[in-house]
Amino acid sequence: MSGLRRVARQASRTEEQQTREERCDLCAEPLPTGLPHRHVLQTATGAVSCACRACAVLFDHGATTAGGHRLLPLERRRLDGCRIDDAAWAGLGVPVSLAFFTRSGETCEVTAAYPSPLGALRSAVPADSWREVERCHPDLPEHVTDVRALLVHRGRGADEHWLVPLDDCYRLVAVVRAHWKGLDGGPEVWQRVEDFFRGLTEPTPPTPPTPFTTEEASWASP
């Protein structure tokens, strides 16, 4: 079972079930019941793992492993001045209006991923097309990384551009997968997408809210 399938399945569990089962994926320490926790990215595989407070502190202070783990950040920021016109969006090769973008720390390649009823579908973004996007906001070249994504929602009249931790993107993928119905998703899934973006406007807590627990969450084509 892929990481994204596990995320979608676990997102539908009750809070009691989720918190009772959660352990740190790095040291197996039980995670505090009912409290959010941090996540780390294994850069070699794209897997996102749960981290207890002690492991999060280690990675926050520069600890490294053979797998090349990186701590996911906490901050979210709305880019109100960011505007990607239709021509620039078409150049990214994304066939839908809801997607997120990350940049590999090793290759500097930008990847687009978009939620679907089958999980997250992804594709490489042409370098010249990404440069067009970078011109829309001065912070993008510096802040889009493998752990912080540009999340864009242009569908149904929306105009949302955010810099968010990668685990926020996985939460959105789980929402879409769990609630998609029919060919266009149905009204419920789009209402939940709107609710997700409204939730991003809330103040960032000390640790990020995550409705999933997973040993491995990774971008996966079905």
N, C-alpha and C positions, 0 to 999 in steps of 0.2 A: 504493500500500500504506500503510495507516495506521501510525502510530507503534507502537501496541500489537501489530499483526501482526508488525512488524519485531522488536520485543522478543522475542516468543514464538519466532520463527524463530531469532534469534541466541542465545537461551538454550540451544538444543539443540546449538549448535556446541561443538567442543572448546575447551579453554582456550587452546591454542596458536593456533587460528584467530582467536579473539576478540581476543587481545592483539596479534597481528600486524597487525590491521586498524585498531586504535583510534587516533583522532586527536582533538584538541580540536575541538569543533564551532564554537568562536568564533574561533580563530586558526589552525587546522590544524596546530598543533604536535603531533608524535607524543607519545602518552601512554606513560609508562614501562611497559616490557614486564613483565607478570606482577604488576603492582602495582595496587591499587584507586585510584580517583580521585574527585573531587568532581563534582557536577552542579548546573546552574542551571535555574531555571524562567523561561520567557518568559511573563510574566503575561497578555499580550494574547491568546495562543493556547493556553496550557496545555501547550506543548511543554517537555519536559525534555531538556537537552543536556549532553553530556560537557564537562568543563572541565579544562584542564591546571592545574598548580599556580599558574602566574603569573596566569592569568585568575581562578582561584578567590580568590587573594589580593586582586585588584582589587575583586571584588564583595564580598568580606568586609569591605573598607574603604569600602564605600559607593559604588563606581563604578556609573554607570547608563548605559543605552543607549536608543536610540529604541524598542527592543522591550520595555523594562522588565524586564530580567533580575534575578532574585533568587537568591542562593546558597542551596542546600538545606542545612539544618543537619545535624549529625552525631549529636546526642544521641537516644537512645531511652530511654523511661521507662515502666515498667509502672505502671498505676494500680490498685493493689490494693484501694483503697477505693471504686472506681467500680462501681456496680451500676445497670444499666438494666433495669427490670422489663419484663414482656411488653407491658403497656399502652403504656408509653413507646416501646418499640421499634416497635410497630405504628403509632404515630403518625408515625414517621419515614418511612413509606411504602416500607420496604425489604422485599421479599418473601422474602429469604433470611437466613441467620444469620451471614454473613461479609461485612463491609463496612467502608469507610473514609470519613471525613468531613473536608472542608476548608472553610475560610471565605475568600471572595474579599476581597482587600485593598481592592478598589475599591467593591464593592457591599455587602459584609458578608453576602452571601447564602451560606448553607451548602449544600453539595452532597454528596449521598451517592453513592458508587460501589461497585459490588460485582463481584468477579471472576466470569467465566462462561466457558464453552468458546468464546465468540465474542469475548472481550475484556472490557473494563470497561464495564458499563452504568451509567448515572448518572441522577439525578433531583434536583430541588430539594427541600430539606427545609422544611416550613412553619416559620415563625419561632417560633410558640408551642410546637410540638413540640420544637424544639431547646432552648428555654428549659427544658423539663422535663428534658432530658438534662443540661443544664449544672448543674442542681441536684444531680446525683449526685456531682459532684466539683468542688471550688473552682477547680482549675487550668484547666478547659476554656475558659472565656470568654477567658482571656489567651493560651493556648498553641495553640489550634487556629487555624491560619492557612492561607494558600495554599501554603506550603512544608512545613508540619508537620501531619500528619493524626492524627485519632483513629481507630485501627484496632481493630475489635471482632470477636471470634470467639465466637459463642454456640452453635455447632452441636455435635452429638454429645457433649453433656455438658461442653463447654469453657466457660470463663469468663475470657476474655482481653480486657483493655482496655489499649491502649498508645498513647502519643504517639510517633510515629515520623516520620522524614523521608519525603517523598513518594516518593523512589526506592525505599524499602522496599516501598511499596504496589505500585509497578509490578513489582517482582520477584515479589510474590505473584500478581499478575495473570498474569504469564508462566508461573509454576508451574502454575496452574489450567488455563490454556489448553493448555499443552503435554501435560498428563497426564490430562485429563478423558476419560472413556469412558462411553458409555451415558447413561441418563436421570439417574442420581444421581451421576455422576462416577466411581464405582468405588472399590475400596479403595485403589488406589495413590495417587490424587490426594489423598485425605484423609490418608493417611500422610505425604505430602509436605507438606501443609499443617501437620500437627503438627510435622514436622521444622523447617519454617520458623519457627514460633513458639518452638520450643526454641532455635533459633539466635539469636533476639532476646535471650535471657537472657545471652548471652555478653557480656563487656565490650566497650564500643564502641571500635573501633580508631581510630587517628589519621585515617583516611579510610574511608568506608563501603564494605563489600564489595558489588560489583555484578556479577552474572553476565551482564550485557548491555552491549552498546555500541550506541548509537543516535544518529543525527543528529536524530531528533525522536521523542519519546515523548509522546503526548497521550491524554487520555481520549477515547474514541470509542465511540459506539454503532455496531453493525454495520450 
